[in-house]
Amino acid sequence: MRTGYLAQRLLSQCSTGKVIAVFDSSAYLEFGDGIVCLAATGLPEGPLMVPYRRPSALRVGEEIRLTTDPKTAWRPPGLLGWSLQSLERGLSSVVVKCEIQKLFECAARGVEADFSDWLECCMLGEFTATPASVARLVGLGPGLTPSGDDYLGGAMITLHTLGRPDLASALFASVDLALTNRISAAHLCAASEGAGAAPLHDALYDVMCGRSETMPHRFVGLGLMGDRSGRDAFAGCYIVLRAYCRIETAQTAT
């Protein structure tokens, strides 16, 4: 595993952090306003990840000094060789089933339609404020990174990948990070720059390139991001890709 580029950025400014959370395979360190994740072998690479032999042996409140090599920092890979046709082929092979769908039905009814409408309007150049229902997804759901946060993060990453960082920034500007926990907020900040865990980028890129034969393997990879996080984040990718595909298909037909 390589150190993530955002973690490397933090470590270049301050090499000593305080442990704020410890889990079986990871621990989180706080460096001023930033957070990194110490990850044991087997966890996927990502922007905040730092390889660490035994993170579970750390204790909350302990101070840790880290050193890494900036030359080997992990960054999201570039995306080449996709088209509207390959995206349509990829989307046709995907069925999205995840925890966030249940939350939509119970606690955020109508948010998918609101979000999709907003995305399509903005992609057509008709910029409007982010719907209030979308902003209410922040902190929604259980877990270290709530499902609503994962969904919004996946959407922002996809907007960057499609070359629309302006829409990712608009979405992030509507997010109130005070409504979620510090660790999830750090992942949302990374997503606002277009970066998430490696399995999410792999699944996103394969859908865009129409590699339907690899998707079963990619969905297994999403499970490495946690019980729900990978699939919930991919649901955010999916709604953006679907909106983009509808707009591009309509414009091509005219």
MITOR-879685 format. One record per residue (C-alpha): residue number from 0; x, y, z; residue in one letter. Coordinates in steps of 0.05 Angstrom, whole numbers. Layout:
// residues N
<seq->NUM	px->X	py->Y	pz->Z	type->A>
...
// end
This chain:
// residues 254
<seq->0	px->0	py->0	pz->0	type->M>
<seq->1	px->23	py->71	pz->-16	type->R>
<seq->2	px->9	py->133	pz->25	type->T>
<seq->3	px->-49	py->173	pz->-4	type->G>
<seq->4	px->-32	py->240	pz->-34	type->Y>
<seq->5	px->-76	py->280	pz->13	type->L>
<seq->6	px->-46	py->244	pz->73	type->A>
<seq->7	px->23	py->260	pz->44	type->Q>
<seq->8	px->4	py->333	pz->38	type->R>
<seq->9	px->-15	py->335	pz->112	type->L>
<seq->10	px->48	py->298	pz->133	type->L>
<seq->11	px->92	py->347	pz->94	type->S>
<seq->12	px->64	py->402	pz->139	type->Q>
<seq->13	px->64	py->364	pz->206	type->C>
<seq->14	px->90	py->295	pz->219	type->S>
<seq->15	px->61	py->284	pz->289	type->T>
<seq->16	px->-13	py->269	pz->298	type->G>
<seq->17	px->-59	py->247	pz->355	type->K>
<seq->18	px->-100	py->183	pz->352	type->V>
<seq->19	px->-174	py->197	pz->353	type->I>
<seq->20	px->-204	py->129	pz->336	type->A>
<seq->21	px->-179	py->56	pz->334	type->V>
<seq->22	px->-211	py->-3	pz->298	type->F>
<seq->23	px->-190	py->-75	pz->282	type->D>
<seq->24	px->-154	py->-58	pz->218	type->S>
<seq->25	px->-146	py->18	pz->220	type->S>
<seq->26	px->-137	py->79	pz->264	type->A>
<seq->27	px->-148	py->153	pz->251	type->Y>
<seq->28	px->-99	py->208	pz->268	type->L>
<seq->29	px->-114	py->282	pz->272	type->E>
<seq->30	px->-64	py->333	pz->247	type->F>
<seq->31	px->-90	py->402	pz->263	type->G>
<seq->32	px->-150	py->409	pz->216	type->D>
<seq->33	px->-134	py->346	pz->177	type->G>
<seq->34	px->-143	py->271	pz->187	type->I>
<seq->35	px->-107	py->210	pz->160	type->V>
<seq->36	px->-123	py->136	pz->165	type->C>
<seq->37	px->-70	py->86	pz->187	type->L>
<seq->38	px->-87	py->22	pz->150	type->A>
<seq->39	px->-66	py->-50	pz->161	type->A>
<seq->40	px->-49	py->-96	pz->103	type->T>
<seq->41	px->-111	py->-115	pz->63	type->G>
<seq->42	px->-146	py->-48	pz->64	type->L>
<seq->43	px->-151	py->-11	pz->-3	type->P>
<seq->44	px->-110	py->48	pz->-22	type->E>
<seq->45	px->-140	py->117	pz->-20	type->G>
<seq->46	px->-125	py->192	pz->-11	type->P>
<seq->47	px->-123	py->191	pz->65	type->L>
<seq->48	px->-91	py->123	pz->75	type->M>
<seq->49	px->-23	py->111	pz->107	type->V>
<seq->50	px->4	py->39	pz->113	type->P>
<seq->51	px->16	py->19	pz->185	type->Y>
<seq->52	px->34	py->-50	pz->212	type->R>
<seq->53	px->-11	py->-55	pz->273	type->R>
<seq->54	px->-60	py->4	pz->279	type->P>
<seq->55	px->-104	py->-36	pz->327	type->S>
<seq->56	px->-48	py->-33	pz->379	type->A>
<seq->57	px->-53	py->43	pz->384	type->L>
<seq->58	px->-93	py->80	pz->437	type->R>
<seq->59	px->-138	py->140	pz->432	type->V>
<seq->60	px->-100	py->203	pz->453	type->G>
<seq->61	px->-32	py->174	pz->436	type->E>
<seq->62	px->14	py->217	pz->393	type->E>
<seq->63	px->47	py->184	pz->332	type->I>
<seq->64	px->102	py->210	pz->288	type->R>
<seq->65	px->100	py->188	pz->215	type->L>
<seq->66	px->148	py->193	pz->157	type->T>
<seq->67	px->132	py->175	pz->85	type->T>
<seq->68	px->162	py->181	pz->15	type->D>
<seq->69	px->125	py->233	pz->-27	type->P>
<seq->70	px->152	py->200	pz->-91	type->K>
<seq->71	px->108	py->139	pz->-80	type->T>
<seq->72	px->43	py->174	pz->-61	type->A>
<seq->73	px->-22	py->142	pz->-86	type->W>
<seq->74	px->-67	py->184	pz->-131	type->R>
<seq->75	px->-130	py->165	pz->-169	type->P>
<seq->76	px->-110	py->136	pz->-236	type->P>
<seq->77	px->-125	py->174	pz->-300	type->G>
<seq->78	px->-185	py->153	pz->-342	type->L>
<seq->79	px->-176	py->141	pz->-417	type->L>
<seq->80	px->-215	py->107	pz->-472	type->G>
<seq->81	px->-287	py->118	pz->-454	type->W>
<seq->82	px->-345	py->145	pz->-495	type->S>
<seq->83	px->-420	py->156	pz->-489	type->L>
<seq->84	px->-430	py->88	pz->-521	type->Q>
<seq->85	px->-384	py->53	pz->-472	type->S>
<seq->86	px->-418	py->88	pz->-414	type->L>
<seq->87	px->-487	py->67	pz->-438	type->E>
<seq->88	px->-461	py->-5	pz->-444	type->R>
<seq->89	px->-432	py->-2	pz->-374	type->G>
<seq->90	px->-494	py->27	pz->-342	type->L>
<seq->91	px->-538	py->-27	pz->-374	type->S>
<seq->92	px->-497	py->-80	pz->-337	type->S>
<seq->93	px->-504	py->-49	pz->-267	type->V>
<seq->94	px->-558	py->-61	pz->-215	type->V>
<seq->95	px->-552	py->-16	pz->-155	type->V>
<seq->96	px->-574	py->-48	pz->-90	type->K>
<seq->97	px->-549	py->-16	pz->-26	type->C>
<seq->98	px->-567	py->11	pz->43	type->E>
<seq->99	px->-579	py->81	pz->17	type->I>
<seq->100	px->-639	py->57	pz->-23	type->Q>
<seq->101	px->-674	py->37	pz->42	type->K>
<seq->102	px->-658	py->104	pz->72	type->L>
<seq->103	px->-688	py->140	pz->12	type->F>
<seq->104	px->-753	py->103	pz->22	type->E>
<seq->105	px->-756	py->116	pz->97	type->C>
<seq->106	px->-722	py->182	pz->111	type->A>
<seq->107	px->-707	py->218	pz->46	type->A>
<seq->108	px->-765	py->203	pz->-1	type->R>
<seq->109	px->-759	py->241	pz->-67	type->G>
<seq->110	px->-686	py->259	pz->-59	type->V>
<seq->111	px->-663	py->218	pz->-119	type->E>
<seq->112	px->-711	py->254	pz->-165	type->A>
<seq->113	px->-691	py->322	pz->-137	type->D>
<seq->114	px->-618	py->306	pz->-144	type->F>
<seq->115	px->-625	py->279	pz->-214	type->S>
<seq->116	px->-665	py->340	pz->-237	type->D>
<seq->117	px->-612	py->386	pz->-207	type->W>
<seq->118	px->-556	py->349	pz->-241	type->L>
<seq->119	px->-590	py->350	pz->-309	type->E>
<seq->120	px->-608	py->424	pz->-304	type->C>
<seq->121	px->-536	py->443	pz->-286	type->C>
<seq->122	px->-507	py->399	pz->-340	type->M>
<seq->123	px->-551	py->437	pz->-389	type->L>
<seq->124	px->-523	py->503	pz->-363	type->G>
<seq->125	px->-584	py->522	pz->-322	type->E>
<seq->126	px->-550	py->530	pz->-254	type->F>
<seq->127	px->-595	py->528	pz->-193	type->T>
<seq->128	px->-585	py->520	pz->-119	type->A>
<seq->129	px->-574	py->450	pz->-93	type->T>
<seq->130	px->-641	py->421	pz->-69	type->P>
<seq->131	px->-651	py->423	pz->6	type->A>
<seq->132	px->-668	py->349	pz->5	type->S>
<seq->133	px->-599	py->333	pz->-22	type->V>
<seq->134	px->-564	py->374	pz->32	type->A>
<seq->135	px->-603	py->335	pz->84	type->R>
<seq->136	px->-567	py->271	pz->64	type->L>
<seq->137	px->-506	py->293	pz->105	type->V>
<seq->138	px->-499	py->249	pz->166	type->G>
<seq->139	px->-558	py->205	pz->145	type->L>
<seq->140	px->-552	py->132	pz->164	type->G>
<seq->141	px->-510	py->91	pz->212	type->P>
<seq->142	px->-436	py->77	pz->213	type->G>
<seq->143	px->-369	py->113	pz->214	type->L>
<seq->144	px->-383	py->143	pz->146	type->T>
<seq->145	px->-460	py->149	pz->141	type->P>
<seq->146	px->-493	py->125	pz->78	type->S>
<seq->147	px->-514	py->195	pz->58	type->G>
<seq->148	px->-442	py->219	pz->63	type->D>
<seq->149	px->-417	py->161	pz->21	type->D>
<seq->150	px->-470	py->175	pz->-32	type->Y>
<seq->151	px->-452	py->249	pz->-37	type->L>
<seq->152	px->-378	py->232	pz->-39	type->G>
<seq->153	px->-388	py->183	pz->-96	type->G>
<seq->154	px->-427	py->237	pz->-134	type->A>
<seq->155	px->-373	py->289	pz->-125	type->M>
<seq->156	px->-318	py->241	pz->-147	type->I>
<seq->157	px->-358	py->224	pz->-210	type->T>
<seq->158	px->-370	py->297	pz->-227	type->L>
<seq->159	px->-295	py->308	pz->-224	type->H>
<seq->160	px->-284	py->247	pz->-268	type->T>
<seq->161	px->-333	py->274	pz->-319	type->L>
<seq->162	px->-296	py->340	pz->-321	type->G>
<seq->163	px->-347	py->379	pz->-280	type->R>
<seq->164	px->-308	py->401	pz->-218	type->P>
<seq->165	px->-353	py->463	pz->-218	type->D>
<seq->166	px->-414	py->420	pz->-201	type->L>
<seq->167	px->-374	py->380	pz->-150	type->A>
<seq->168	px->-355	py->446	pz->-117	type->S>
<seq->169	px->-428	py->470	pz->-118	type->A>
<seq->170	px->-450	py->405	pz->-86	type->L>
<seq->171	px->-396	py->408	pz->-33	type->F>
<seq->172	px->-413	py->481	pz->-17	type->A>
<seq->173	px->-483	py->458	pz->2	type->S>
<seq->174	px->-456	py->406	pz->51	type->V>
<seq->175	px->-456	py->424	pz->125	type->D>
<seq->176	px->-398	py->383	pz->153	type->L>
<seq->177	px->-421	py->399	pz->224	type->A>
<seq->178	px->-478	py->349	pz->212	type->L>
<seq->179	px->-431	py->290	pz->208	type->T>
<seq->180	px->-370	py->264	pz->246	type->N>
<seq->181	px->-299	py->288	pz->236	type->R>
<seq->182	px->-275	py->225	pz->201	type->I>
<seq->183	px->-332	py->224	pz->151	type->S>
<seq->184	px->-322	py->299	pz->140	type->A>
<seq->185	px->-249	py->285	pz->121	type->A>
<seq->186	px->-271	py->234	pz->69	type->H>
<seq->187	px->-322	py->284	pz->41	type->L>
<seq->188	px->-267	py->336	pz->35	type->C>
<seq->189	px->-225	py->286	pz->-4	type->A>
<seq->190	px->-285	py->270	pz->-49	type->A>
<seq->191	px->-293	py->345	pz->-62	type->S>
<seq->192	px->-224	py->341	pz->-95	type->E>
<seq->193	px->-246	py->280	pz->-136	type->G>
<seq->194	px->-212	py->227	pz->-93	type->A>
<seq->195	px->-239	py->165	pz->-59	type->G>
<seq->196	px->-218	py->94	pz->-44	type->A>
<seq->197	px->-185	py->56	pz->-102	type->A>
<seq->198	px->-241	py->4	pz->-109	type->P>
<seq->199	px->-291	py->60	pz->-122	type->L>
<seq->200	px->-249	py->90	pz->-177	type->H>
<seq->201	px->-239	py->21	pz->-207	type->D>
<seq->202	px->-314	py->7	pz->-209	type->A>
<seq->203	px->-330	py->77	pz->-235	type->L>
<seq->204	px->-278	py->73	pz->-291	type->Y>
<seq->205	px->-300	py->3	pz->-313	type->D>
<seq->206	px->-373	py->26	pz->-319	type->V>
<seq->207	px->-352	py->86	pz->-359	type->M>
<seq->208	px->-309	py->43	pz->-405	type->C>
<seq->209	px->-364	py->-8	pz->-413	type->G>
<seq->210	px->-326	py->-66	pz->-382	type->R>
<seq->211	px->-387	py->-104	pz->-360	type->S>
<seq->212	px->-348	py->-169	pz->-352	type->E>
<seq->213	px->-307	py->-140	pz->-295	type->T>
<seq->214	px->-365	py->-112	pz->-254	type->M>
<seq->215	px->-376	py->-173	pz->-210	type->P>
<seq->216	px->-303	py->-169	pz->-189	type->H>
<seq->217	px->-308	py->-93	pz->-179	type->R>
<seq->218	px->-369	py->-101	pz->-133	type->F>
<seq->219	px->-329	py->-149	pz->-91	type->V>
<seq->220	px->-276	py->-96	pz->-86	type->G>
<seq->221	px->-327	py->-45	pz->-63	type->L>
<seq->222	px->-338	py->-90	pz->-3	type->G>
<seq->223	px->-267	py->-76	pz->20	type->L>
<seq->224	px->-290	py->-5	pz->35	type->M>
<seq->225	px->-336	py->-30	pz->90	type->G>
<seq->226	px->-403	py->-65	pz->97	type->D>
<seq->227	px->-441	py->-9	pz->62	type->R>
<seq->228	px->-394	py->47	pz->44	type->S>
<seq->229	px->-370	py->22	pz->-24	type->G>
<seq->230	px->-439	py->6	pz->-51	type->R>
<seq->231	px->-470	py->70	pz->-23	type->D>
<seq->232	px->-415	py->112	pz->-54	type->A>
<seq->233	px->-424	py->75	pz->-120	type->F>
<seq->234	px->-499	py->92	pz->-118	type->A>
<seq->235	px->-476	py->165	pz->-117	type->G>
<seq->236	px->-432	py->151	pz->-178	type->C>
<seq->237	px->-490	py->118	pz->-213	type->Y>
<seq->238	px->-540	py->174	pz->-207	type->I>
<seq->239	px->-490	py->224	pz->-236	type->V>
<seq->240	px->-471	py->177	pz->-293	type->L>
<seq->241	px->-544	py->165	pz->-309	type->R>
<seq->242	px->-560	py->239	pz->-311	type->A>
<seq->243	px->-499	py->253	pz->-355	type->Y>
<seq->244	px->-519	py->197	pz->-402	type->C>
<seq->245	px->-590	py->222	pz->-409	type->R>
<seq->246	px->-567	py->293	pz->-425	type->I>
<seq->247	px->-513	py->272	pz->-475	type->E>
<seq->248	px->-560	py->222	pz->-509	type->T>
<seq->249	px->-614	py->275	pz->-517	type->A>
<seq->250	px->-565	py->327	pz->-544	type->Q>
<seq->251	px->-536	py->277	pz->-593	type->T>
<seq->252	px->-605	py->260	pz->-619	type->A>
<seq->253	px->-622	py->333	pz->-634	type->T>
// end
